[in-house]
Amino acid sequence: MSKWEIVIGLETHAQLSTKSKMFSGASTAFGAAPNTQACAVDLALPGVLPVANVGAVERAIRFGLAVGATINTTSIFARKNYFYPDLPKGYQISQYEVPVVQGGSLTITTSAGQKTVRLTRAHLEEDAGKSLHEDFHGMTGIDLNRAGTPLLEIVTEPDMASAEEAVVYAKALHALVRWIGICDGNMQEGSFRCDANVSVRRSGEPLGTRCEIKNLNSFRFMEKAIEFEVHRQIELIEDGGKVVQETRLFDPDIGETRSMRSKEDAHDYRYFPDPDLPPLMIGDDWIARVQREMPELPAAMAARFIADYVLPAYDAEQLTASLAFARYFETATNIVGKANAKIVANWMLGELSAALNRHEIDIENAPISPQQLAALVTRVQDGTLSNKGGKEVFEALWQSGKDSKNDIDAVIAERSLQQISDEAALEKMVDDVLAQNPAIVAEVRAGKEKAFNSLVGQIMKASRGKANPSQVNVLLKKKL
């Protein structure tokens, strides 16, 4: 495999988070009964005219600014002509020669280090409807609710050289569009879909023939689809065959891609400017306003976390995986103070992240609020709770839910979890354990470290885990 080079480019359709469609006032809400959200414009009835959605244009500008792209102050809507049952007009309104967003890049971190993926363009277009093949007694049903839904198609250069790089890029893009609020990123509902263009070549040779794998709506499927396609193409060429340019689909049940249709080139779509839509004019003042309203971007926020909170780069990167996660961290840290930022980060990247993954929920739906986590950190830091007791309180809060009136101190009292830090009480425990274990005491004095740990363990057992470990260590050393 080493003599082969893999070349991958991705095209991603991000459904924009507007309440109405790209060229009509019909709703974009998901899950409505078939054909209840398709108006006269979506159905392409005679005499109707499209009107561009300002909110969709603004979201495209926001994305362009986030990736350092050029925002074209004049861009053109074009007709992309093809015939399919769920495309009422017989063409899709898209952008071809002059998209709204040109260039830009996204830097990703893979197992091999950092890499910058160049973006070719991001253009606005409308979605098609949906063909339904189940429960129609051998016929196909057409649902036009999705027809006209606003999409931003984000196209990369062929800069990725492995399935891993493609998945890391897709995840980074997914996080970014959610961060800047232009797409909800719901892959199950089709809000974020990727097409992978995959080709292989022997080292030093020109680019090979590419195949496009359509509508990959999970990162796991994307990785499997690309890996299969790479093996298929290499095997085909080594057996003396040729790769044919085509569109393929991934079948997750068998883990293979299969041919769908021959791949069209741009001239097959007969693009031409849409006569019903004037050129899209984006003034500098509009771009400047969107820039002012942009949230702090992940890379900038991670750098600030490192500088302001003295966090390791890894922690800062993980905490800025989503805007909601980053805001949770800052809310909790502002309560406990910057000096305890690392401890908040440890709880979030440890217990909190594990619980979120276990229950498959996002931080927005976590049953523990940042205020509660801050209170928990405070009680561990002031010695009221041991780390073990803190984990018990965390679990109790998680089970009781965010709306529970149980505060940290109430849970500690209810479960008798308060750590024993009273020196007189601890000294009595230490004396009792020393008196009961003269042989182990002799081993400690002979320099055996394991024997010392054994005494600590017995004291913790006698206190049912409530003794303050650091105080126990100090007292033991003093007595011995």
Helices and strands as residue ranges (DSSP letters): E 4-15, H 54-66, E 70-71, E 74-75, E 78-81, E 91-94, E 101-102, E 105-110, E 113-126, E 130-132, E 141-143, E 150-156, H 163-179, E 192-202, E 211-216, H 219-238, E 246-251, E 256-262, G 266-269, E 272-273, E 280-281, H 284-293, H 298-309, H 313-319, H 323-336, G 338-340, H 341-347, I 348-352, H 353-359, G 363-365, H 370-381, H 387-400, H 408-414, H 423-436, H 438-445, H 449-462, H 469-479
